[in-house]
Amino acid sequence: MKNPFSLSGRIVLGLLVSSSGLLAEPSKPASPDRSSKRPKFSSKIHIPVKLAETVTPLPPAGYELVFSDEFEGEKIDTRKWGFRLDSKLLSTQRPENISVKNGNLEIALRKESFRGKPYTGGGVISRQKFVYGYYEARFQTPPAEGWHTAFWAMRKRFPDQPKGPSALLELDFCEQDGGDPHFYSFGIINQSRYHQKKNRQSWNAGRWVIEDAPDTSTSFNVWGCEFTPEQTRFYFNGRLTKELSSSGFPHDEMNVWMSVIASTLKGDRWVDDSKLPNVVLCDYIRVYQHPKYREAEAAVRAEVLIPLPPLPKKGTKDPGPMPKDLN
């Protein structure tokens, strides 16, 4: 038989809890204060750096233009470009958001539900792959918090192409998040778990931020990167931002990407619906190469096609890049 005192005690306790409001539905969090100042982004892996004082003539001497799109036509040239079509973070990327108008590539940013995401963005990916060269684009970022604008390079396999090797390298020339138009990041991601283990290389070959750039949402700016077998150099409006050795990460052939996705990366707190729909404008994308690196590039292209032998299972497992740190 149940203890009647115990049962009545539970009833009394329940009445007390109910009358005190402890069993009521939890209150919804307050709406974010959109007028509040965005907190300064901080990260253990993103290191602040300063722009060089002098402007470097670019492209570097001896480089030849091998790929470009000035976006002067009436529609995107699908012989040069494929589309980013994934659903990631807060948006699905759609080809319908890509257009060419008034001499610019336009990537539309919309608040619309599609494939389970509340927003849609977009991106273009070059069909041609490159290794060593000088990569450059001139574009304007969106004037709204919650959009991750990126100009970068990484191997991409399109659906109509045969299966090939996995990506080894990601070069991020610019990653800009709209909450602070004076702030952007750039860096290098070692995508190859094989090379991480074999050569004891970190997935993070380098991540840096510029915190005092001009407002990238009100004017066009030029981002560039020279990638050679020996050195990698990043530029903003012709001013060097970082130079480092190219020996600390694997080399790969890469497609060029220009994309915008909705996200709350690098300090963004929400997507600013009040400024939607909107567009990101890109004036041009160009790739230059130097004849002296042709043999080295051919060697990289041949090497990435060779199947990798198995690695011993000894050693610690590298966790690799976190999803929030990737495009």
Summary of the structure (lengths in Angstrom):
residues: 327
radius of gyration: 24.2
end to end distance: 63.5
largest distance: 94.3
contacts: 976
relative contact order: 0.22
helix: 15%
strand: 36%
